C-alpha cells in the first residue's frame, strides 16, 4: 500500500510540473518604462529628464541652486519637472500600468481537488485527486498582453505629455508674471509723471498763472494712478503665486526676480511645417494612436472569447476496497469545455468594435483641431509680433514726445492742465496695450508649442525635422 501511495503522489507531481514551470514568479520591473519616459520628456521639452521616478519630492534646499541669481524660464521648467506634485503623482501611473501588464501576462493558477472515499462495508479508504488548468488563456494570452502593452505605452506617453504640458504651463505663467510685473512698473512710472504734474500745477499757482482746480485735478489723477498701482501689484503677486504652484512651491522665495528671455527676430516655421511636426512630436496624438492599436487587439481578443472555458487536467483515483482485496489506482486525462451555444460574447465583441470606431473618429477630430489651432496661433503670433515692433519703434516714442510737448506747453500757459492729464492717460493706455500685445505673442508661442509638440526654440529653427515615427490617419490602410 505504501508503494501504491508513493506512486500516486509521484504521478500527481508529474502532472503538476508543467504548470509550475509556466507559472514562475513574475516581478514588476519599471526601469525600462521610466527610461522610455525620460527619452520622451527630453524630446518634448529639450531638457534632460530631472523628474524623480520614486514619487518623492526633492529636498527644497536642493532647488535653491536654480534661483540663487534670479529665475530664468528654463530654470523654472527644471524646478517644475523636479517638484510639481501633480506630475509626481502621474508618474505612479506608469508603475500601475506595468503591474497590470505583469498581471495579465501570467496564467491563472491551476485548481486541485481531492476527496476521500470511505467504503460502506469497511476496508481501506480510497481517494480521488484531480488537477485542472484552464488552457483557454493560452489562446487569449498573446492578445491580452498586446492590449496591456499598448495601455502601458499609452500611459508612458500620457505622463510624458503631462510633463510637456506642465512645462508649457510654466512657460505661460512665467510670461504672464513678467507682463504683470511690467504693468505694475509702468503704472508706477506713470505715478512719477502725475507727481511732476502736481509740482508744475503748484508752481503755476504760486506764480499766479494757475488755479487750485489745476492742483486738485493733478492730485486726483495721481490718487487714481496710485489705486491702479496697488491693483497691479496685487495682480503681479498673484501671478507669482500661480507660477509658484506650478513649481510645487507655496510661494517664490522673497527677492527672487524673474529673468526675461532675450527677444528674437528669427523666422517662425510655416504652418505646414508645424502641422507635420505635430504628427511626429505630439505625445498625446501618439497616445491616441496607440489606443487605436490597443482597441484593434481588444476586438480580436473579444472575438476569441466565444469559448468561455477550455480546461485540461488529469485525475488519479484509488477506489475503496475491502480488506484482502488488491489495491488498484486508476488515472487519466480530463477535459472541460464550455459549449458556445447561447452566449457567444456578442456584447463584448460589439462594444469593442464600437469603441474602435469612436477612437478612430476622435483621432481624426484631434488632427483637425490641431491644424486649425496651429493656423490660428501662427497668425496671432505674427500679427502680435509686428504690432509689438510698431509699439516699440514708433507708437510709444511718439506718445512720449507728445506728453513732453504738452508739459512744456502747460508750463508756458499755452494749454490747460486737462491736456496734460489726457496726454498722460494716452501714454499709459499705449504702454498697457504694448504689454498686452507682448502677452498675446507669448501666449501664441505657447499655443504653437503645445499644438505642434515642438519646444519654444524649435519653433524658430529652419532645419527640416527628420521623422522619428510614422503616423497615419485612422482611416488609412496600414
C-alpha positions, 0 to 999 in steps of 0.5 A: 500500500505504501508503494501504491501511495508513493506512486500516486503522489509521484504521478500527481507531481508529474502532472503538476510540473508543467504548470509550475514551470509556466507559472514562475514568479513574475516581478514588476520591473519599471526601469525600462518604462521610466527610461522610455519616459525620460527619452520622451520628456527630453524630446518634448521639452529639450531638457534632460529628464530631472523628474524623480521616478520614486514619487518623492519630492526633492529636498527644497534646499536642493532647488535653491541652486536654480534661483540663487541669481534670479529665475530664468524660464528654463530654470523654472521648467527644471524646478517644475519637472523636479517638484510639481506634485501633480506630475509626481503623482502621474508618474505612479501611473506608469508603475500601475500600468506595468503591474497590470501588464505583469498581471495579465501576462501570467496564467491563472493558477491551476485548481486541485481537488481531492476527496476521500472515499470511505467504503460502506462495508469497511476496508481501506479508504480510497481517494480521488485527486484531480488537477485542472488548468484552464488552457483557454488563456493560452489562446487569449494570452498573446492578445491580452498582453498586446492590449496591456502593452499598448495601455502601458505605452499609452500611459508612458506617453500620457505622463510624458505629455503631462510633463510637456504640458506642465512645462508649457504651463510654466512657460505661460505663467512665467510670461504672464508674471513678467507682463504683470510685473511690467504693468505694475512698473509702468503704472508706477512710472506713470505715478512719477509723471502725475507727481511732476504734474502736481509740482508744475500745477503748484508752481503755476499757482504760486506764480499766479498763472494757475488755479487750485482746480489745476492742483486738485485735478493733478492730485486726483489723477495721481490718487487714481494712478496710485489705486491702479498701482496697488491693483497691479501689484496685487495682480503681479503677486498673484501671478507669482503665486500661480507660477509658484504652484506650478513649481510645487512651491507655496510661494517664490522665495522673497527677492527672487526676480524673474529673468526675461528671455532675450527677444528674437527676430528669427523666422517662425516655421510655416504652418505646414511645417508645424502641422507635420511636426505635430504628427511626429512630436505630439505625445498625446496624438501618439497616445491616441494612436496607440489606443487605436492599436490597443482597441484593434487587439481588444476586438480580436481578443473579444472575438476569441472569447466565444469559448468561455472555458477550455480546461485540461487536467488529469485525475488519479483515483484509488477506489475503496476496497475491502480488506484482502482485496488488491489495491488498484489506482486508476488515472487519466486525462480530463477535459472541460469545455464550455459549449458556445451555444447561447452566449457567444460574447456578442456584447463584448465583441460589439462594444469593442468594435464600437469603441474602435470606431469612436477612437478612430473618429476622435483621432481624426477630430484631434488632427483637425483641431490641431491644424486649425489651432496651429493656423490660428496661433501662427497668425496671432503670433505674427500679427502680435509680433509686428504690432509689438515692433510698431509699439516699440519703434514708433507708437510709444516714442511718439506718445512720449514726445507728445506728453513732453510737448504738452508739459512744456506747453502747460508750463508756458500757459499755452494749454490747460492742465486737462491736456496734460492729464489726457496726454498722460492717460494716452501714454499709459493706455499705449504702454498697457496695450504694448504689454498686452500685445507682448502677452498675446505673442507669448501666449501664441508661442505657447499655443504653437508649442503645445499644438505642434509638440515642438519646444519654444526654440524649435519653433524658430529653427529652419532645419527640416525635422527628420521623422522619428515615427510614422503616423497615419490617419485612422482611416488609412490602410496600414 
